[in-house]
């Protein structure tokens, strides 16, 4: 019940903010000094200036901690993290700024390069060893690990912290989707804070090698049959012109999952009305597991035929998504399914490998019965933050995040972050006052670069990943640009300058096909039977899928697998999932 009351409050907050925005009250963007202050207790400060008389019980004077406080954490460093010479994850321009500006000093117990799930592995080792956790854990990945962190008992209920210290922009973003907090709600308690992401940013579309399409005189695919004709041409008509039969139709890698963020294959299942590894909603309103739906059997038949015809690599079942997308970026495959922002990364590698390559986004094709389905990013969340029960300043994380919502997510003209986080790092001003983000062309304006092929973007160093993202802003801006709208705000101008046309057009496709989104209706914690059976059942499904796709088992092996899945715990899990859904949705 508390959960429902909380969302009612959030919804009212969002509506109130909407009214304020319409009345023009949103024109004066809150400054850092306003971050979260409306929700905190403070002494009288009628002139609006900061003074020691306004310092609250946490040491916060309205804009910063009078005496700097420390947040301990751990960090996964992605392959998009670059530093200036001499800077590190521990010592960099962003951390220094946040310490000076807010009095928040972030210290790392450890930092790991996040390859082969190293971050997840280290966290799980800490849990199994009973190690003391840092003040804050931010995690972007599987919910099983998030649940393990919650179940460790080391992290606090953040409901009151959120109510008291979360800024208006953060609350509005959370309220945008009523399902946002479901995955981390336990007995009405909010056990983690969401890292908000852009809405629709995880949705899928089809990318094709447009230079191959043009060379072979191919037209946009509307159906699976159309797409098969394109793949056949990519495989058999030498689109790269090297005189060899060495090209593939579709880049795919499903060693670990049939529901990936790139080199995705789940849309083939969507063409038959189901989505693997997700809980779909049946016609009677109940939830069913997509991997055992009869539509999955049809999808596997299709994938087997594609494997037999050479449309997908013989290695697709033995490589992960990285191996999958490299088939595209190395110029070996003519199609890939993934997200709208792939032109930003990793499609740059394609242009490095094949400078003459062109690519273009297309809608997801329909199945033989007209069904179209694509996985959707469920609530606009791309990570979770957990706060240790023993943290001395648990509210500091909210103030840190509020700062980025108020100052970074949608910066105002003339503001400090109008052009980027730090001049000489992620942007520079040319003599005529225009902005450049090209360190290779203007080395003097970007000093200290060790590698000028990539922009050093300090925002990735933040404790909250990309600083902060307003969930609705990205799609609204991309849609405006795709329709020919003139960029006006700093965010719109920066988006127009940084996003490739193919990216802008791709987001328009995503919005136009948003009705095909298939979401995961189960957003709760692992059920009791999932805890003990999930690994076994997932292994059963993946082994059967693989044997069917590779022709090692007949297609009817799928029916045997479903029967075994049901009696080995699947039926009980289905009951538990539907009990959760009825409880959470009030249905």
Secondary structure, 3 states (H helix, E strand, C coil): CHHHHHHHHHHHHHHHHHHHHHCCCCCCCCCHHHCCHHHCCCCCCCCCCCCHHHCCCCCECCCCECCCEEEEEEEEECCCCCCECCCCCCCCHHHHHHHHHHCEEEEEEEEEECCCCHHHHHHHHHHHHCCCCCCEEEECCCHHHHHHHHHCCCECCCHHHHHHHCCHHHHHHHHCCCCCCHHHEECCEECCEEEECCCCCCCCEEEEEHHHHHHHCCCCCCEHHHHHHHHHHHHHCCCCCCCCCCCECECCCCCCCCCCCECCCHHHHHCCCCCCCCEEECCCCCEEEHHHCHHHHHHHHHHHHHHHCCCECCCHHHCCHHHHHHHHHCCCECEEEECHHHHCCCHHHHHHHCCCCCEEEECCCECCCCCCCEECCCCCEEEEEEEECCCCCCCHHHHHHHHHHHHCCCCCCCCCCCCCCCECCCEEECCCCCEECCCCCCHHHCCCECCCCCCCCHHHHECCECCCCCCCHHHHHHHHHHCCCCCCCHHHHHHHHHCCHHHHHHHHHHHHCHHHEECCCCCCCCCHHHHHHHHHHHHHHHHHHHHHHCCCCCCCHHHHHHHHHHHHHHHHHHHHHHHHHHHHHCC
